[in-house]
Every structure is written in C-alpha cells, then in structure tokens.
Amino acid sequence: MKIGLGLPVDDPAQLLTWARRADAGPFSTVGLLDRLVYDNPEPLVALATLAGATSRIRVQTEVLIAPHHNTALLAKQTATLDRLSGGRFTLGIGIGGREDDCLAAGIDLSRRGRRLDEQMELLRRAWSGAPYGEGVGPIGPAPATPGGPEVLFGGFAPAAIERVGRFGDGFLGAALPPQTMDGLYRQVEAAWERHERPGRPRLVAQASVALGPEATVGSARRNLLDYYAFTGRAAYMANGLLTTPEAVRAVVEGYRGIGADEVVLYCWASDAAQVDRLADALF
C-alpha cells in the first residue's frame, strides 16, 4: 500500500520544501486541497510548480472543486499538467459545499452536482482528442496519460459513489475511520460492477496528522478548526487529528485491512520536518 502526503496550505512558500523532501523519500503522492474564498494557493498552479521541482512523486488535487471552473479551460489545464509532469498527475475531484465559494464563482449551489456530471462528459471528450463541441475543435495538448489523467472522486453522497462507476478511476475517502470507510469502499466496488467496468476501482483514504512538538500540533488544530468551521463539525475534525506515531500506524493498518491502495496523510501545519517524522514512523 502506498503512502502520500497532503500538503499544508498555511504557508505556500514552504510547499517546494515539502515536495522536494517527499520526492526524495518513500512517499507516493503530494496533494493539495481546493477552496476559492480561503487563504490557500490555487491547486493546479501550485501543483504545476511542484511537479517541475520533483521527478518521481505524483501530484494530486484533494479535491478540486470542478463546478467552480470553466470546463474548457479546466480540460486544457489538467491535460497540460498531466503532460508536463510526465503523467504524474491525479485529478481528485468533487462538488464542494461552501456557499461563499459558489457565490464567488457565480454558480448555483443547488446545481453543482449536475454541473459536475456535465463537466465530466466534456472533460473525457476533450482528453480523448475529440472535438469539444458543435463548431469547436479539439482542445490540446494531449495528456501524457491516454484518455486523460487519473480521476478520483471524493464525497459521501450516493451520487459521488455513482460517479466513480460512470466516470472515474477510483474513490478518495476523507475524514472517516477505517471501520466507516469500509462501507463506502464496498459501495464504490458495487457501483463499479453495475457499470460493468473492467478491473477494479482504486481506493484511497485520507487522514489528518500532525507529528512534532506542541507548537506543530497546536498549529494543525487551529488550521483544522478554521478550515472546517463552516460545517459545524470543526471540533470533531480537530479531535480526529493523529498526533503520535502509534496512532498514525494504527490508522494506516486499518485502511490497509479494508483494501485501501493508498493512504494520504494530510498535514495541517507547515513544519516540514514532519516529512521525516512520518517516514520514520511508517517506513
């Protein structure tokens, strides 16, 4: 099973340090979250920079809120990132749920799921090299990955599970313990079979971690509370933060036991020494 790192967004200047350390170590992926009305770097721009500064590790959105984006431009941006990274890009994708983000993007909050379904049809068409639409030719460049970058859907609703079977390569489940994630994974596999997809979906989990001194853990808790304040469950999310090597190892083993192909450990504090601490704890 692979282990990736979700990168903290509280100090964008540190992202290159994080990515280079992860690339030199045993980790499989570096990921970035997406928000519009928030103090985070734009993930596609940031991941393009990180891809250019690394040679091995994959770069991933966790998750890109696609309905906020112009679809034709998103097709071009994601194909470009996949091409320039040599096929090292994974598009984690979802619908989001923040009203202020939707207002800023000028989209209808209640239609974001339907909009994503429409976008996926167009993205797959663009990545295949087919004309984008009536009177519109193909949108290049061709991605390095045939058919387009790997797509993982995030979310908890039945519609998100169904999208994996219809459009995706796998599922990215976040903020749930292994015993709860197990049920979602089995639903994803059932959706895959309903749509008669060959092989099996890739199953990815995400857990929040902070390894280090009290200042690092405290910073991570504050960032978690701020990021999830809109949900009304911020305290629950902060209480789920894994702060010891033993807790991190136990959760990783729990996800391994339910069939996860990869666990992305999301780091909420900018202390880059956590890369080495997590490597020591797990490898």
N, C-alpha and C positions, 0 to 999 in steps of 0.2 A: 504494500500500500504506500502511496506517495504522500508526502507532507509538504504543503505550501504555506506561504505567509501572506496574510492580509496586511498591507502597509498602513501605518498611522497617517492621518492627514492633518494633524495639528501643526506640523512644521514642514511644509513642502520642500524646503531646502535640504532636508535630511533624506529625501526619497532616493537619491542617487547612491548615497552611502548604504542604505538598506538593501537596495537592489544588487549592488556590487558584492556586498557581503553574502547575500543569499546565493548569488550566482557562483561564488567561489566555494560554497558549502554544499550540503547534501539536499537542499530543498528543491522542489519541483516547479514551483509557481510563485509569482508575486502578484497580488491582486489589489485593486483599488475600488472603493465604493463610489457611488454617484449620487449627488444632490445638486439642485440648481440654486435654491435660496439657502445657502450654507457656505461656511468658510472652508471649502475643500477645493483642491485643484481639479480642473476638468479631466476626467479619467483617460479619454482617448489621447489627448495631447500629452498628458503625463506619461502614459504607458509607452507612447512612441519614443519619448526621451529615454525611458528606462530600457526599452528594447535595444536602442542604439548604444547603450552603455554596458550591455551584457552580451553574452554569446551563447548561453546554454538554456537558461531558465525561461519558462513560459511566462507570458504576461496576460492578465485576466481582469475583466470587469466583474465586480461583485456587489450588486449587479447594475448594469447600465439601464437607466430608466428610458427605454426606447421611445415611448409616446411623446416625450419632450422634444424629440429630434425630428428634423426634416428627413424623410425617409430616403430620398435620393442621395442627399449629402451623407447620411449615415452609411448607405451602401458603399459609397466611394471611400469614406474614412476607414471603415472596417476592412475593406479589401486592401487599401493602401497599407494599413498597419500589419495585416497578415503577410503581405508581400515583403515589406521592408524587414520584418522580423524573421523572415525565412520560415513562415508557417508556425511561429511560436505563440500566436495569439488565440485566446479563448474568449468568446463573447458571452459572458454571463449576462442575462437579460431578464427584465421584469417590468411591471407596470407602475411600481411605486404606490404611494398612498398619501402624499403630503399635498394638501390643498394649495398651499402657497407656491409650491413648485409648479403645479398645473396652471395657476393664475399667471405666474411669470412667463410660462411657456406658451400661454394662450390656447390651452386645450381644455376640453370638457372633462372634469374629473370622472364623471359617470360613464364616459365612453372610452376610457383608456385601455380597457381590455379588448374591446372590439378594434380599437385603433392598432394595438399590437398585432392582432391576428392579420389585419390588412397589411401591416408593415412586413410581417414575416413572408407573406406571399411575394411581395415586391423585392425584399432582400434576397431571397433564394433565386428569384428570376435574374436579378442583377448580377449576383455572384456566378451564375451559370454562363454568363456572356450573352444571354438572350436580350432582345430589345426591351427597354424598360417599360414601354407602353405604346399606345397608339400614337404614331407620329414622333416617337422618341427612340433613338438608337440605344445601343448598349452603353452601360456606364462602366468604365475601366478605372483602375487597372484590374487585370485578372488576379484574384487572390492566389497566394502560393499553394493553399490547400484546395484541392479540387472540390468544387461545389460550394466553397466558402469556408470561413473559419468555423471551428468547433463552436456549437451553440449549446449553452446550458441554461435552462430556465430556473429561475428562483421564484418562490412563493409558496403558499399553503392552501390556496383555494383549489377546488376540483378543476377549474378552468386552467390553472397553471400546470397541474398534473397532465391534463389532456394535451396541452401544447407540446409537452415532451414527445408524446406519441405522434403528433401531427407534424411538427417542425424541427424538433430538437435532436441533439446528440446525447443529452443527458440532463440531470437534475442537480441543482445546487441547493441544499437544505441548510438553513441557518438558524441558530438560536434555539435549537431543540436538543434535549438529551438523547443519547442513542436509543433508549427504550421507546421514546416517542417517534423518533425519526424512522425507526424500523417500519412502522405502519405506512408512512409516506413512501418509503422506498418500495414497499410491496405494491402500493397503488401505482407508482410510476411504472413498475415492471408489467403490471396488468394493462395499463394504457398502451405500452409498447406492443404488447401482444395483440390487443384489439386492433391496432392499426397495421398489424402484420409486418412489423419492421424486422429486418434481419439482425442477427446478433443480439446484443443487449445494451441497454442504456448505461452510460457512465454515471456513477453515483458519487457525488461529492458532498462533504459536510463542512460546516464552518463553526468554529468555537472561538470565543473571546478569551484572550490570555494576557497576562502581564507578569513577567518574571523579572525580579530585581529588587532593589531597595524600596523602602516605603514611599519615597518620592515618585518612583516609577509607577507603583501600584496606585497611589493616590491620583496621579495624573490620568491614568487609564480610567479609573472610576468616574472622575469628573467628566471626561470626554464621552464616556458611555451615557451618563445621565443627561448630558446636553444633547447628544445625538438622538436619543430615544424619548426626549421629553414630550414630543407631540403624541406619543402612543398611549400615555397614561400608565405604561408598564416599565418606565425607566428604572425604577428601583429593582424590579425583578431582573432586568437585563444586567444591571450592575452587580447584583448578588450572584449571578451566574459566572462572573469573571473567574477564570482559573489562575491562581496565583502561586502555585507550588509545582515543582517538577512531578511530584506524585500525582497530583490532580490532572495535570496535562497528560501524563502517560495513561492514566486510567480512562480518560475520555477517548483518547486515540484508540486504545484497545477495544473500548466499547463500540466505536464506529467500525473498527475492523471486523468485529464479530457480527455486525448486521450487513456486511458486504460492501462497505464503502471502498471506492477505488482511490480516493484521495481525501485528506482532511486538510483544510486551510485554517491555520491558526491566526486569527485576526488580532493584531497587536494595536492597542488603543493609546499607547504612549510612545513618544518619539525617541526614547532611549534605544539607540541602535545596537547596544551591547546585548540586547535581548536575542538577536540573531544567534550569537554564540551560545548564550544560555540555553536556548531552545534546542540547538544542535546537540549540546552536551546532554540535555535531559532525554532526548529521543534517539540519538544515534550513537 
